[in-house]
Amino acid sequence: MNAIELDAIAHNGQVIVSIPELYREQWNDKAVRVIILASDEPVAKPKQSLLSSLKKIKISGPEDFSENLDAYLSGEKHV
């Protein structure tokens, strides 16, 4: 398959493309397939590991929370 890449702008439901002079004779009167592809697509960020995501979790609690975690979880102590 022969192909050339051309830039165009979509406006009001239409895409108008002018074939450069260099290619006009080669492509004139031929059926063509047009694929519309956004040129400014965002780059996918690499997926973070589970541990990296867990490092970002912040919690707030009383000063003795880590020392008395079991007491808070069982309801012996209240915030």
PyMOL Python script that loads the backbone (N, CA, C, O; Angstrom):
from pymol import cmd

cmd.read_pdbstr("""\
ATOM      1  N   MET A   1       0.843  -1.177   0.000  1.00  0.00           N
ATOM      2  CA  MET A   1       0.000   0.000   0.000  1.00  0.00           C
ATOM      3  C   MET A   1       0.885   1.235   0.000  1.00  0.00           C
ATOM      4  O   MET A   1       1.754   1.384   0.859  1.00  0.00           O
ATOM      5  N   ASN A   2       0.668   2.103  -0.946  1.00  0.00           N
ATOM      6  CA  ASN A   2       1.357   3.387  -0.969  1.00  0.00           C
ATOM      7  C   ASN A   2       0.579   4.373  -0.135  1.00  0.00           C
ATOM      8  O   ASN A   2      -0.652   4.363  -0.145  1.00  0.00           O
ATOM      9  N   ALA A   3       1.279   5.223   0.585  1.00  0.00           N
ATOM     10  CA  ALA A   3       0.607   6.186   1.441  1.00  0.00           C
ATOM     11  C   ALA A   3       1.435   7.457   1.543  1.00  0.00           C
ATOM     12  O   ALA A   3       2.663   7.433   1.461  1.00  0.00           O
ATOM     13  N   ILE A   4       0.730   8.566   1.725  1.00  0.00           N
ATOM     14  CA  ILE A   4       1.374   9.824   2.071  1.00  0.00           C
ATOM     15  C   ILE A   4       0.604  10.392   3.257  1.00  0.00           C
ATOM     16  O   ILE A   4      -0.594  10.150   3.407  1.00  0.00           O
ATOM     17  N   GLU A   5       1.291  11.135   4.082  1.00  0.00           N
ATOM     18  CA  GLU A   5       0.654  11.726   5.254  1.00  0.00           C
ATOM     19  C   GLU A   5       0.499  13.215   5.011  1.00  0.00           C
ATOM     20  O   GLU A   5       1.452  13.899   4.639  1.00  0.00           O
ATOM     21  N   LEU A   6      -0.721  13.711   5.225  1.00  0.00           N
ATOM     22  CA  LEU A   6      -1.014  15.119   5.009  1.00  0.00           C
ATOM     23  C   LEU A   6      -1.636  15.705   6.272  1.00  0.00           C
ATOM     24  O   LEU A   6      -2.358  15.015   6.992  1.00  0.00           O
ATOM     25  N   ASP A   7      -1.359  16.964   6.535  1.00  0.00           N
ATOM     26  CA  ASP A   7      -1.978  17.649   7.665  1.00  0.00           C
ATOM     27  C   ASP A   7      -3.220  18.376   7.182  1.00  0.00           C
ATOM     28  O   ASP A   7      -3.237  18.934   6.085  1.00  0.00           O
ATOM     29  N   ALA A   8      -4.260  18.366   8.007  1.00  0.00           N
ATOM     30  CA  ALA A   8      -5.501  19.040   7.666  1.00  0.00           C
ATOM     31  C   ALA A   8      -6.178  19.483   8.953  1.00  0.00           C
ATOM     32  O   ALA A   8      -5.786  19.072  10.045  1.00  0.00           O
ATOM     33  N   ILE A   9      -7.198  20.322   8.818  1.00  0.00           N
ATOM     34  CA  ILE A   9      -7.969  20.786   9.965  1.00  0.00           C
ATOM     35  C   ILE A   9      -9.436  20.460   9.710  1.00  0.00           C
ATOM     36  O   ILE A   9      -9.988  20.772   8.655  1.00  0.00           O
ATOM     37  N   ALA A  10     -10.054  19.819  10.713  1.00  0.00           N
ATOM     38  CA  ALA A  10     -11.486  19.526  10.620  1.00  0.00           C
ATOM     39  C   ALA A  10     -12.248  20.752  11.105  1.00  0.00           C
ATOM     40  O   ALA A  10     -11.919  21.323  12.145  1.00  0.00           O
ATOM     41  N   HIS A  11     -13.285  21.163  10.335  1.00  0.00           N
ATOM     42  CA  HIS A  11     -14.069  22.339  10.699  1.00  0.00           C
ATOM     43  C   HIS A  11     -15.495  22.163  10.202  1.00  0.00           C
ATOM     44  O   HIS A  11     -15.726  21.906   9.021  1.00  0.00           O
ATOM     45  N   ASN A  12     -16.442  22.304  11.112  1.00  0.00           N
ATOM     46  CA  ASN A  12     -17.873  22.185  10.768  1.00  0.00           C
ATOM     47  C   ASN A  12     -18.199  20.875  10.060  1.00  0.00           C
ATOM     48  O   ASN A  12     -18.984  20.851   9.112  1.00  0.00           O
ATOM     49  N   GLY A  13     -17.595  19.796  10.521  1.00  0.00           N
ATOM     50  CA  GLY A  13     -17.908  18.482   9.964  1.00  0.00           C
ATOM     51  C   GLY A  13     -17.240  18.166   8.645  1.00  0.00           C
ATOM     52  O   GLY A  13     -17.560  17.153   8.023  1.00  0.00           O
ATOM     53  N   GLN A  14     -16.318  19.011   8.199  1.00  0.00           N
ATOM     54  CA  GLN A  14     -15.634  18.756   6.936  1.00  0.00           C
ATOM     55  C   GLN A  14     -14.132  18.799   7.130  1.00  0.00           C
ATOM     56  O   GLN A  14     -13.616  19.536   7.970  1.00  0.00           O
ATOM     57  N   VAL A  15     -13.447  18.002   6.344  1.00  0.00           N
ATOM     58  CA  VAL A  15     -11.992  18.022   6.319  1.00  0.00           C
ATOM     59  C   VAL A  15     -11.589  18.292   4.874  1.00  0.00           C
ATOM     60  O   VAL A  15     -11.917  17.519   3.974  1.00  0.00           O
ATOM     61  N   ILE A  16     -10.887  19.374   4.665  1.00  0.00           N
ATOM     62  CA  ILE A  16     -10.443  19.730   3.314  1.00  0.00           C
ATOM     63  C   ILE A  16      -8.932  19.551   3.250  1.00  0.00           C
ATOM     64  O   ILE A  16      -8.188  20.157   4.021  1.00  0.00           O
ATOM     65  N   VAL A  17      -8.497  18.718   2.327  1.00  0.00           N
ATOM     66  CA  VAL A  17      -7.080  18.418   2.177  1.00  0.00           C
ATOM     67  C   VAL A  17      -6.671  18.734   0.752  1.00  0.00           C
ATOM     68  O   VAL A  17      -7.341  18.337  -0.200  1.00  0.00           O
ATOM     69  N   SER A  18      -5.577  19.446   0.614  1.00  0.00           N
ATOM     70  CA  SER A  18      -5.015  19.701  -0.710  1.00  0.00           C
ATOM     71  C   SER A  18      -3.779  18.833  -0.857  1.00  0.00           C
ATOM     72  O   SER A  18      -2.872  18.861  -0.026  1.00  0.00           O
ATOM     73  N   ILE A  19      -3.765  18.065  -1.931  1.00  0.00           N
ATOM     74  CA  ILE A  19      -2.609  17.205  -2.184  1.00  0.00           C
ATOM     75  C   ILE A  19      -1.501  18.077  -2.755  1.00  0.00           C
ATOM     76  O   ILE A  19      -1.725  18.817  -3.713  1.00  0.00           O
ATOM     77  N   PRO A  20      -0.311  17.997  -2.176  1.00  0.00           N
ATOM     78  CA  PRO A  20       0.804  18.804  -2.679  1.00  0.00           C
ATOM     79  C   PRO A  20       1.097  18.511  -4.153  1.00  0.00           C
ATOM     80  O   PRO A  20       0.864  17.403  -4.635  1.00  0.00           O
ATOM     81  N   GLU A  21       1.598  19.497  -4.842  1.00  0.00           N
ATOM     82  CA  GLU A  21       1.897  19.405  -6.280  1.00  0.00           C
ATOM     83  C   GLU A  21       2.737  18.175  -6.608  1.00  0.00           C
ATOM     84  O   GLU A  21       2.521  17.540  -7.640  1.00  0.00           O
ATOM     85  N   LEU A  22       3.675  17.836  -5.757  1.00  0.00           N
ATOM     86  CA  LEU A  22       4.560  16.706  -5.972  1.00  0.00           C
ATOM     87  C   LEU A  22       3.803  15.390  -6.143  1.00  0.00           C
ATOM     88  O   LEU A  22       4.250  14.510  -6.879  1.00  0.00           O
ATOM     89  N   TYR A  23       2.648  15.249  -5.460  1.00  0.00           N
ATOM     90  CA  TYR A  23       1.891  13.987  -5.469  1.00  0.00           C
ATOM     91  C   TYR A  23       0.626  14.028  -6.311  1.00  0.00           C
ATOM     92  O   TYR A  23      -0.023  12.994  -6.467  1.00  0.00           O
ATOM     93  N   ARG A  24       0.255  15.157  -6.849  1.00  0.00           N
ATOM     94  CA  ARG A  24      -1.046  15.299  -7.523  1.00  0.00           C
ATOM     95  C   ARG A  24      -1.224  14.342  -8.693  1.00  0.00           C
ATOM     96  O   ARG A  24      -2.270  13.702  -8.804  1.00  0.00           O
ATOM     97  N   GLU A  25      -0.260  14.232  -9.543  1.00  0.00           N
ATOM     98  CA  GLU A  25      -0.403  13.361 -10.716  1.00  0.00           C
ATOM     99  C   GLU A  25      -0.512  11.899 -10.305  1.00  0.00           C
ATOM    100  O   GLU A  25      -1.295  11.145 -10.884  1.00  0.00           O
ATOM    101  N   GLN A  26       0.264  11.500  -9.317  1.00  0.00           N
ATOM    102  CA  GLN A  26       0.264  10.115  -8.841  1.00  0.00           C
ATOM    103  C   GLN A  26      -1.078   9.729  -8.209  1.00  0.00           C
ATOM    104  O   GLN A  26      -1.516   8.589  -8.363  1.00  0.00           O
ATOM    105  N   TRP A  27      -1.738  10.651  -7.502  1.00  0.00           N
ATOM    106  CA  TRP A  27      -2.963  10.335  -6.763  1.00  0.00           C
ATOM    107  C   TRP A  27      -4.239  10.830  -7.451  1.00  0.00           C
ATOM    108  O   TRP A  27      -5.337  10.526  -6.986  1.00  0.00           O
ATOM    109  N   ASN A  28      -4.120  11.573  -8.528  1.00  0.00           N
ATOM    110  CA  ASN A  28      -5.300  12.136  -9.187  1.00  0.00           C
ATOM    111  C   ASN A  28      -6.236  11.038  -9.699  1.00  0.00           C
ATOM    112  O   ASN A  28      -5.782  10.073 -10.314  1.00  0.00           O
ATOM    113  N   ASP A  29      -7.530  11.182  -9.450  1.00  0.00           N
ATOM    114  CA  ASP A  29      -8.590  10.274  -9.892  1.00  0.00           C
ATOM    115  C   ASP A  29      -8.494   8.877  -9.288  1.00  0.00           C
ATOM    116  O   ASP A  29      -9.034   7.932  -9.862  1.00  0.00           O
ATOM    117  N   LYS A  30      -7.833   8.718  -8.162  1.00  0.00           N
ATOM    118  CA  LYS A  30      -7.772   7.429  -7.482  1.00  0.00           C
ATOM    119  C   LYS A  30      -8.672   7.454  -6.258  1.00  0.00           C
ATOM    120  O   LYS A  30      -8.822   8.483  -5.600  1.00  0.00           O
ATOM    121  N   ALA A  31      -9.265   6.314  -5.966  1.00  0.00           N
ATOM    122  CA  ALA A  31     -10.031   6.185  -4.728  1.00  0.00           C
ATOM    123  C   ALA A  31      -9.031   6.152  -3.574  1.00  0.00           C
ATOM    124  O   ALA A  31      -7.996   5.490  -3.649  1.00  0.00           O
ATOM    125  N   VAL A  32      -9.356   6.872  -2.518  1.00  0.00           N
ATOM    126  CA  VAL A  32      -8.454   6.936  -1.358  1.00  0.00           C
ATOM    127  C   VAL A  32      -9.226   6.619  -0.087  1.00  0.00           C
ATOM    128  O   VAL A  32     -10.447   6.772  -0.033  1.00  0.00           O
ATOM    129  N   ARG A  33      -8.520   6.186   0.910  1.00  0.00           N
ATOM    130  CA  ARG A  33      -9.112   5.947   2.229  1.00  0.00           C
ATOM    131  C   ARG A  33      -8.575   7.024   3.165  1.00  0.00           C
ATOM    132  O   ARG A  33      -7.371   7.274   3.215  1.00  0.00           O
ATOM    133  N   VAL A  34      -9.489   7.661   3.909  1.00  0.00           N
ATOM    134  CA  VAL A  34      -9.109   8.723   4.828  1.00  0.00           C
ATOM    135  C   VAL A  34      -9.294   8.221   6.254  1.00  0.00           C
ATOM    136  O   VAL A  34     -10.369   7.740   6.614  1.00  0.00           O
ATOM    137  N   ILE A  35      -8.257   8.334   7.054  1.00  0.00           N
ATOM    138  CA  ILE A  35      -8.315   7.982   8.471  1.00  0.00           C
ATOM    139  C   ILE A  35      -8.094   9.261   9.258  1.00  0.00           C
ATOM    140  O   ILE A  35      -7.074   9.930   9.093  1.00  0.00           O
ATOM    141  N   ILE A  36      -9.042   9.601  10.108  1.00  0.00           N
ATOM    142  CA  ILE A  36      -8.908  10.810  10.916  1.00  0.00           C
ATOM    143  C   ILE A  36      -8.303  10.415  12.254  1.00  0.00           C
ATOM    144  O   ILE A  36      -8.846   9.574  12.971  1.00  0.00           O
ATOM    145  N   LEU A  37      -7.177  11.030  12.580  1.00  0.00           N
ATOM    146  CA  LEU A  37      -6.438  10.711  13.784  1.00  0.00           C
ATOM    147  C   LEU A  37      -6.006  12.023  14.422  1.00  0.00           C
ATOM    148  O   LEU A  37      -5.313  12.817  13.787  1.00  0.00           O
ATOM    149  N   ALA A  38      -6.403  12.262  15.664  1.00  0.00           N
ATOM    150  CA  ALA A  38      -6.023  13.496  16.342  1.00  0.00           C
ATOM    151  C   ALA A  38      -4.510  13.545  16.495  1.00  0.00           C
ATOM    152  O   ALA A  38      -3.894  12.563  16.909  1.00  0.00           O
ATOM    153  N   SER A  39      -3.915  14.672  16.167  1.00  0.00           N
ATOM    154  CA  SER A  39      -2.465  14.770  16.205  1.00  0.00           C
ATOM    155  C   SER A  39      -1.927  15.159  17.571  1.00  0.00           C
ATOM    156  O   SER A  39      -0.730  15.016  17.822  1.00  0.00           O
ATOM    157  N   ASP A  40      -2.781  15.645  18.457  1.00  0.00           N
ATOM    158  CA  ASP A  40      -2.306  16.065  19.772  1.00  0.00           C
ATOM    159  C   ASP A  40      -2.867  15.178  20.882  1.00  0.00           C
ATOM    160  O   ASP A  40      -3.322  15.670  21.915  1.00  0.00           O
ATOM    161  N   GLU A  41      -2.826  13.872  20.655  1.00  0.00           N
ATOM    162  CA  GLU A  41      -3.326  12.929  21.641  1.00  0.00           C
ATOM    163  C   GLU A  41      -2.411  12.932  22.859  1.00  0.00           C
ATOM    164  O   GLU A  41      -1.189  12.987  22.718  1.00  0.00           O
ATOM    165  N   PRO A  42      -2.997  12.871  24.061  1.00  0.00           N
ATOM    166  CA  PRO A  42      -2.154  12.852  25.253  1.00  0.00           C
ATOM    167  C   PRO A  42      -1.344  11.555  25.335  1.00  0.00           C
ATOM    168  O   PRO A  42      -1.803  10.483  24.938  1.00  0.00           O
ATOM    169  N   VAL A  43      -0.168  11.686  25.844  1.00  0.00           N
ATOM    170  CA  VAL A  43       0.707  10.531  26.010  1.00  0.00           C
ATOM    171  C   VAL A  43       0.282   9.783  27.265  1.00  0.00           C
ATOM    172  O   VAL A  43       0.123  10.386  28.327  1.00  0.00           O
ATOM    173  N   ALA A  44       0.100   8.480  27.149  1.00  0.00           N
ATOM    174  CA  ALA A  44      -0.312   7.673  28.299  1.00  0.00           C
ATOM    175  C   ALA A  44       0.813   7.633  29.329  1.00  0.00           C
ATOM    176  O   ALA A  44       1.969   7.372  28.997  1.00  0.00           O
ATOM    177  N   LYS A  45       0.454   7.894  30.574  1.00  0.00           N
ATOM    178  CA  LYS A  45       1.437   7.836  31.652  1.00  0.00           C
ATOM    179  C   LYS A  45       1.691   6.383  32.011  1.00  0.00           C
ATOM    180  O   LYS A  45       0.776   5.561  31.972  1.00  0.00           O
ATOM    181  N   PRO A  46       2.931   6.064  32.361  1.00  0.00           N
ATOM    182  CA  PRO A  46       3.199   4.684  32.776  1.00  0.00           C
ATOM    183  C   PRO A  46       2.426   4.381  34.060  1.00  0.00           C
ATOM    184  O   PRO A  46       2.317   5.226  34.949  1.00  0.00           O
ATOM    185  N   LYS A  47       1.902   3.179  34.139  1.00  0.00           N
ATOM    186  CA  LYS A  47       1.108   2.789  35.291  1.00  0.00           C
ATOM    187  C   LYS A  47       2.018   2.625  36.508  1.00  0.00           C
ATOM    188  O   LYS A  47       3.084   2.016  36.425  1.00  0.00           O
ATOM    189  N   GLN A  48       1.573   3.186  37.647  1.00  0.00           N
ATOM    190  CA  GLN A  48       2.358   3.092  38.868  1.00  0.00           C
ATOM    191  C   GLN A  48       2.161   1.733  39.523  1.00  0.00           C
ATOM    192  O   GLN A  48       1.126   1.088  39.362  1.00  0.00           O
ATOM    193  N   SER A  49       3.169   1.321  40.257  1.00  0.00           N
ATOM    194  CA  SER A  49       3.055   0.066  40.987  1.00  0.00           C
ATOM    195  C   SER A  49       2.123   0.263  42.182  1.00  0.00           C
ATOM    196  O   SER A  49       1.867   1.391  42.603  1.00  0.00           O
ATOM    197  N   LEU A  50       1.630  -0.830  42.712  1.00  0.00           N
ATOM    198  CA  LEU A  50       0.734  -0.779  43.868  1.00  0.00           C
ATOM    199  C   LEU A  50       1.424  -0.107  45.047  1.00  0.00           C
ATOM    200  O   LEU A  50       0.823   0.726  45.725  1.00  0.00           O
ATOM    201  N   LEU A  51       2.676  -0.461  45.296  1.00  0.00           N
ATOM    202  CA  LEU A  51       3.390   0.123  46.433  1.00  0.00           C
ATOM    203  C   LEU A  51       3.598   1.623  46.262  1.00  0.00           C
ATOM    204  O   LEU A  51       3.519   2.370  47.238  1.00  0.00           O
ATOM    205  N   SER A  52       3.859   2.071  45.053  1.00  0.00           N
ATOM    206  CA  SER A  52       4.003   3.507  44.806  1.00  0.00           C
ATOM    207  C   SER A  52       2.708   4.236  45.088  1.00  0.00           C
ATOM    208  O   SER A  52       2.720   5.335  45.642  1.00  0.00           O
ATOM    209  N   SER A  53       1.591   3.634  44.711  1.00  0.00           N
ATOM    210  CA  SER A  53       0.290   4.241  44.975  1.00  0.00           C
ATOM    211  C   SER A  53      -0.012   4.267  46.467  1.00  0.00           C
ATOM    212  O   SER A  53      -0.544   5.252  46.980  1.00  0.00           O
ATOM    213  N   LEU A  54       0.326   3.186  47.164  1.00  0.00           N
ATOM    214  CA  LEU A  54       0.058   3.119  48.597  1.00  0.00           C
ATOM    215  C   LEU A  54       0.889   4.124  49.389  1.00  0.00           C
ATOM    216  O   LEU A  54       0.451   4.589  50.441  1.00  0.00           O
ATOM    217  N   LYS A  55       2.081   4.464  48.899  1.00  0.00           N
ATOM    218  CA  LYS A  55       2.924   5.447  49.580  1.00  0.00           C
ATOM    219  C   LYS A  55       2.259   6.817  49.638  1.00  0.00           C
ATOM    220  O   LYS A  55       2.567   7.611  50.526  1.00  0.00           O
ATOM    221  N   LYS A  56       1.368   7.102  48.723  1.00  0.00           N
ATOM    222  CA  LYS A  56       0.723   8.413  48.650  1.00  0.00           C
ATOM    223  C   LYS A  56      -0.449   8.555  49.606  1.00  0.00           C
ATOM    224  O   LYS A  56      -0.960   9.660  49.787  1.00  0.00           O
ATOM    225  N   ILE A  57      -0.887   7.468  50.220  1.00  0.00           N
ATOM    226  CA  ILE A  57      -2.034   7.523  51.120  1.00  0.00           C
ATOM    227  C   ILE A  57      -1.620   8.196  52.420  1.00  0.00           C
ATOM    228  O   ILE A  57      -0.632   7.809  53.045  1.00  0.00           O
ATOM    229  N   LYS A  58      -2.374   9.194  52.817  1.00  0.00           N
ATOM    230  CA  LYS A  58      -2.128   9.917  54.064  1.00  0.00           C
ATOM    231  C   LYS A  58      -3.365   9.773  54.945  1.00  0.00           C
ATOM    232  O   LYS A  58      -4.491   9.877  54.458  1.00  0.00           O
ATOM    233  N   ILE A  59      -3.163   9.538  56.212  1.00  0.00           N
ATOM    234  CA  ILE A  59      -4.280   9.486  57.152  1.00  0.00           C
ATOM    235  C   ILE A  59      -3.998  10.450  58.287  1.00  0.00           C
ATOM    236  O   ILE A  59      -2.844  10.765  58.575  1.00  0.00           O
ATOM    237  N   SER A  60      -5.053  10.913  58.926  1.00  0.00           N
ATOM    238  CA  SER A  60      -4.886  11.765  60.098  1.00  0.00           C
ATOM    239  C   SER A  60      -5.598  11.096  61.261  1.00  0.00           C
ATOM    240  O   SER A  60      -6.630  10.450  61.083  1.00  0.00           O
ATOM    241  N   GLY A  61      -5.053  11.252  62.421  1.00  0.00           N
ATOM    242  CA  GLY A  61      -5.628  10.646  63.608  1.00  0.00           C
ATOM    243  C   GLY A  61      -4.993  11.240  64.850  1.00  0.00           C
ATOM    244  O   GLY A  61      -4.156  12.137  64.751  1.00  0.00           O
ATOM    245  N   PRO A  62      -5.377  10.757  66.000  1.00  0.00           N
ATOM    246  CA  PRO A  62      -4.797  11.276  67.235  1.00  0.00           C
ATOM    247  C   PRO A  62      -3.315  10.940  67.333  1.00  0.00           C
ATOM    248  O   PRO A  62      -2.821  10.065  66.623  1.00  0.00           O
ATOM    249  N   GLU A  63      -2.606  11.644  68.221  1.00  0.00           N
ATOM    250  CA  GLU A  63      -1.155  11.471  68.341  1.00  0.00           C
ATOM    251  C   GLU A  63      -0.763  10.043  68.718  1.00  0.00           C
ATOM    252  O   GLU A  63       0.293   9.567  68.300  1.00  0.00           O
ATOM    253  N   ASP A  64      -1.587   9.358  69.493  1.00  0.00           N
ATOM    254  CA  ASP A  64      -1.249   8.005  69.942  1.00  0.00           C
ATOM    255  C   ASP A  64      -1.878   6.919  69.066  1.00  0.00           C
ATOM    256  O   ASP A  64      -1.998   5.772  69.494  1.00  0.00           O
ATOM    257  N   PHE A  65      -2.271   7.269  67.867  1.00  0.00           N
ATOM    258  CA  PHE A  65      -2.969   6.330  66.994  1.00  0.00           C
ATOM    259  C   PHE A  65      -2.137   5.085  66.713  1.00  0.00           C
ATOM    260  O   PHE A  65      -2.640   3.967  66.818  1.00  0.00           O
ATOM    261  N   SER A  66      -0.857   5.272  66.353  1.00  0.00           N
ATOM    262  CA  SER A  66      -0.040   4.106  66.007  1.00  0.00           C
ATOM    263  C   SER A  66       0.247   3.227  67.223  1.00  0.00           C
ATOM    264  O   SER A  66       0.372   2.009  67.095  1.00  0.00           O
ATOM    265  N   GLU A  67       0.352   3.839  68.395  1.00  0.00           N
ATOM    266  CA  GLU A  67       0.620   3.069  69.613  1.00  0.00           C
ATOM    267  C   GLU A  67      -0.619   2.295  70.073  1.00  0.00           C
ATOM    268  O   GLU A  67      -0.502   1.202  70.627  1.00  0.00           O
ATOM    269  N   ASN A  68      -1.805   2.866  69.843  1.00  0.00           N
ATOM    270  CA  ASN A  68      -3.041   2.271  70.347  1.00  0.00           C
ATOM    271  C   ASN A  68      -3.987   1.877  69.214  1.00  0.00           C
ATOM    272  O   ASN A  68      -5.206   1.959  69.369  1.00  0.00           O
ATOM    273  N   LEU A  69      -3.450   1.462  68.109  1.00  0.00           N
ATOM    274  CA  LEU A  69      -4.263   1.109  66.945  1.00  0.00           C
ATOM    275  C   LEU A  69      -5.332   0.079  67.298  1.00  0.00           C
ATOM    276  O   LEU A  69      -6.494   0.240  66.925  1.00  0.00           O
ATOM    277  N   ASP A  70      -4.949  -0.978  68.015  1.00  0.00           N
ATOM    278  CA  ASP A  70      -5.917  -2.025  68.377  1.00  0.00           C
ATOM    279  C   ASP A  70      -7.053  -1.467  69.225  1.00  0.00           C
ATOM    280  O   ASP A  70      -8.207  -1.856  69.044  1.00  0.00           O
ATOM    281  N   ALA A  71      -6.746  -0.577  70.134  1.00  0.00           N
ATOM    282  CA  ALA A  71      -7.764   0.006  70.993  1.00  0.00           C
ATOM    283  C   ALA A  71      -8.739   0.856  70.194  1.00  0.00           C
ATOM    284  O   ALA A  71      -9.940   0.841  70.468  1.00  0.00           O
ATOM    285  N   TYR A  72      -8.239   1.598  69.207  1.00  0.00           N
ATOM    286  CA  TYR A  72      -9.123   2.411  68.363  1.00  0.00           C
ATOM    287  C   TYR A  72      -9.975   1.527  67.462  1.00  0.00           C
ATOM    288  O   TYR A  72     -11.158   1.806  67.268  1.00  0.00           O
ATOM    289  N   LEU A  73      -9.395   0.472  66.912  1.00  0.00           N
ATOM    290  CA  LEU A  73     -10.145  -0.410  66.033  1.00  0.00           C
ATOM    291  C   LEU A  73     -11.225  -1.206  66.784  1.00  0.00           C
ATOM    292  O   LEU A  73     -12.299  -1.471  66.244  1.00  0.00           O
ATOM    293  N   SER A  74     -10.929  -1.574  68.010  1.00  0.00           N
ATOM    294  CA  SER A  74     -11.913  -2.355  68.783  1.00  0.00           C
ATOM    295  C   SER A  74     -12.963  -1.471  69.445  1.00  0.00           C
ATOM    296  O   SER A  74     -13.980  -1.975  69.920  1.00  0.00           O
ATOM    297  N   GLY A  75     -12.732  -0.154  69.483  1.00  0.00           N
ATOM    298  CA  GLY A  75     -13.713   0.757  70.066  1.00  0.00           C
ATOM    299  C   GLY A  75     -13.436   1.096  71.517  1.00  0.00           C
ATOM    300  O   GLY A  75     -14.221   1.813  72.138  1.00  0.00           O
ATOM    301  N   GLU A  76     -12.326   0.592  72.080  1.00  0.00           N
ATOM    302  CA  GLU A  76     -11.988   0.925  73.460  1.00  0.00           C
ATOM    303  C   GLU A  76     -11.643   2.411  73.585  1.00  0.00           C
ATOM    304  O   GLU A  76     -11.953   3.040  74.597  1.00  0.00           O
ATOM    305  N   LYS A  77     -11.016   2.959  72.576  1.00  0.00           N
ATOM    306  CA  LYS A  77     -10.689   4.373  72.553  1.00  0.00           C
ATOM    307  C   LYS A  77     -11.459   5.021  71.423  1.00  0.00           C
ATOM    308  O   LYS A  77     -11.726   4.391  70.400  1.00  0.00           O
ATOM    309  N   HIS A  78     -11.817   6.285  71.611  1.00  0.00           N
ATOM    310  CA  HIS A  78     -12.558   7.047  70.596  1.00  0.00           C
ATOM    311  C   HIS A  78     -11.796   8.313  70.248  1.00  0.00           C
ATOM    312  O   HIS A  78     -11.084   8.879  71.077  1.00  0.00           O
ATOM    313  N   VAL A  79     -11.955   8.731  69.046  1.00  0.00           N
ATOM    314  CA  VAL A  79     -11.295   9.950  68.578  1.00  0.00           C
ATOM    315  C   VAL A  79     -12.081  11.152  69.035  1.00  0.00           C
ATOM    316  O   VAL A  79     -11.698  12.286  68.748  1.00  0.00           O
TER     317      VAL A  79
END
""", "prot")
cmd.dss("prot")
cmd.show_as("cartoon", "prot")
cmd.util.cbc("prot")
cmd.orient("prot")
